[in-house]
Each structure stands twice: as C-alpha cells, then as structure tokens.
Amino acid sequence: MAEKKQPEQKEEPGKSHIPTFNTIEEEAAFWDTHSIEEFADELELVTDVKFVKARQKKSLTVRLEENSFEALSSEARERGIGPSTLARIVLLEHLQNREQKKRASG
C-alpha cells in the first residue's frame, strides 16, 4: 500500500517551527507532546542571562461550598492544572475584563 505524502510546507527563512500559543494551557499541551530537542537547530547560546527577582505575591483563602469546589476541581483536572491555578486564572481574567470595560466606558 502506498504511503500518503504530506503536503510540502515551504519554510520561511528565520521563522521558528515553535508555534505561537494563545494560552498557557495550549503551550503546556504542546510541550507535553514535544521535546526541545526537536527544535535544536533553532536554539542559540545565550551568555548574558540576568535574573530578576520576582515580585512578592499575596495569598488569599477562599471558602467554597462543596459542590462549587468539586466543579472547580473537575474543570481543573480536565485542563491538567490544579484548582488553585484555575481559580487564579478565572479571577485574573475577571479583573482584566473589568479593567478593559472601565477603560472603554471612559
């Protein structure tokens, strides 16, 4: 049986084969199934690395009814993240949307 040929993709010089991601979840899913070694020809040695101290973060305890916590945990599992991470994502998206609405309304 003849093997199906994939359409040839013309490569643009200097263009990375590493895709651009819309979300951290999308990027995590990509790297779960790929190795950086696949892109070794795109890597370059960096010698002037500078580390910046991360800003201090505050923690917040949120009390949820059991059914809300279970729903949050279930969705987090589906996304491959923890419930605290999902709660932080949802909260930050809400605050960002609120800020955008404030700017738009003047």
N, C-alpha and C positions, 0 to 999 in steps of 0.2 A: 504494500500500500504506500502510495506516495505521500511524503510529509508535506503538510501545508506550509507555505512560505509566509512569514510575517512581512507586512509591507515595510519597505525600507524607509527609515526615518533619516532625513537629511539633518546633519548636525551643524548647528551654528558654531563657528569658532569662538571659544571662550565661554560658551554657555554651559552652565552646570547641568548635570543629569539629576541632581538632587532637586526634587520638586519644591515648589513654594507651598506652604501649608496655611490653611485658614484658621486652624485651631490646634492647640497643644495635643488634643486627643488624636487628631488626624496625623500629626507628626509622630506621636508615640506609636500609633498603629503601623506607620511606615517603618520606623526603626525596629519594631518588634519582628519584622519580616525581612529586614535587610541588614547588611553588615557595612561598616565604614570602609572595609577593605574593597568593596565593590566600586568605591569612588577614589581609590588611592591615587589615580592619575590626576585628580583634581585638587589634591591636598598640597599644601606648601608649608615649608618650615617657617615657624614664627619664633623670633628670638627676643622681641621686645614686649613680652607679656607683662601687663600690670594688673594687679588685683585691686578691686575697690571694695572696701568694707561695706557689707550690706546694711541697709537702714534697719534699725531695730523695729521689730514688729510687735504688735499688741495682740493678746489673745482675748477671746470672747466666749463665754459659755452660753449656749442657747438651749433652753428646755423645750422639748417637743413631746407631743402626745405619741404614744407607742406606734399608732398607725402611720403618722407622719414620718417618724424615724424609720420605720420599715420601708416606706415608699422611697425615702431618700437613699437608704442603704441599697435597695434593689436597683434603682437607677444608677447609682454609683458603680455597683458591680457590673452592670451592663456596659458601662463606659470604661471599666478597668481602672477605676480610681477609688479612693476612699470616700466615705460620706462627708468627712470634714472638708476635703478638697472640693467636692461637688457643692457643698453649702457655700464655700468661699467664692467659687465661680459664679453661682447664682446671685449672691449678694453683690459682688463687684459688677456684674452685668447690669443689675438693677440700678446701682448707684451711677454707673456710666450713662445709662439711658436717661435717668432723671436729670443728670447734668446737661446732656445734649438737648433735652426738652426745654430746660431753663434758658440755654443759650439761644435756641431757636425762637423762643417767645419774647426775647429781648430783655 
